[in-house]
Amino acid sequence: MAGDRDNAEFLHDAVASAQARGEGLCITGFGSKAFLAAGDDRGPRAFAGQLLSTADHCGVIDYRPEELVITARSGTPLREIEAVLAAAGQYLPFEPPRFRGGGTLGGAVAAGLAGPGRPWRGSVRDAVLGVEMVNGRGERLRFGGQVMKNVAGYDLSRLQVGAFGTLGLLLSMSLKVLPRPAAERTLAFELDVETALARCRSWARTAYPITAACHCDGVLRLRLSGAAPAIAWAATELGGDGAGEDQFWAALRDQTLDFFRSGDDLWRVSLPPGSPEPLSGCLVNWAGAERWWRAPADAAAIRAFRGCVTAAGGSARRFDGYFGTFAMGGNGGNGVSRGLPAQYGARIKAAFDPGNILNPHLAVDHAH
């Protein structure tokens, strides 16, 4: 267990000192997502600044199970957060991934990645109620609070989600949590991907308690969550193979499925769920809204794929060292994006970190 350690003053002083010297800081937690921010168009980036870790700034500050709110320091391991919540029958609704089995709460918010239930249970941004942070000016700030209706104007706390630490060093965050479902069950259907997506669109108009839908290797898997009678009814209505495979969702979340172990480049694609393309060679998650693609070593095939994504109104990003170096408002050599116009992203960065000392080796699309 990481325990309870308040290292906020040290972290604040470190940022203020770096700001005074004009020295860059590479902010990290346990480094489980470091592979997403390690390169640019010229290959791995060299970083000559100071490494600053939040791993020793950990512990739950406040937990109110009756109000479904938890506040914890950024370096708190996800496993500890989940243990505290599980003891009260609750969980993090956005199901953050644990790459290589690790991860901190601050890293989960900074990366903004959500698990299999995102379309039904909400994103990381949906769960964030407030943050305390140190910006690039060396100022210690609080945004939001511990309730949903707590701000007038733009919610700056949620702007930190997916910013990869480029707008501020996160000290703590307050998150909305949910009661754990009384029961869950996984159904499996042997279907081609087109039929699977058609069924998902049809089921979306029903009251079935679906909380995850993924098509991989010719099998559509559905997760049902809720009261046991409701799940039994839905399983009878839907049919399929109800043999189990409940462990599939954790493997999908943490990318330990065989699909993710290939040596080919991995791309993450966001699309309207009903988009008929691209499907070939994809793991189709979120009932079609998220698709993972293993790119062949063929530049023409990659260009065709990107053109297909663009035509469908989606976006594609390589899920490797390029992911965190995605240029604000532009393609950055990474793929296709419909982010904020470049001038808006630049103004946001300038307001929070005018000296560009916070993770200066990254350039992030803050509309992600």
Buried (B, 14 or more C-beta within 10 A) or exposed (E): EBEEBBBBEEBBEBBBEBBEEEBBBBBBBBBBBBBBBBBBEEEEBEBEBBEBBBBBBBBBBEBEBEEBBBBBBBBBBBBBBBEBBEEBEBBBBBBBBBBBEBBBBBBBBBBBBBBBBBBBBBBBBBBBBBBBBBBBBBBBBBBBBBEEEBBEEEBBBBBBBBBBBBBBBBBBBBBBBBEBBEBBBBBBBEBEBEEBBBBBEEBBEEEBBBBBBBBBEEBBBBBBBBEEEBBBBBBEEBEBEBEEBEEBBBBBBBBBBEBBEEEEBBBBBBBEBBBEBBBEBBBBBBBBBBBBBBBEEEEEEBEEBBEBBBEBEBBBBBBBBBBBBBBBBBBBEBBBBEBBEEEBBBEBBEEBBEBBBBBBBBBBBBBB
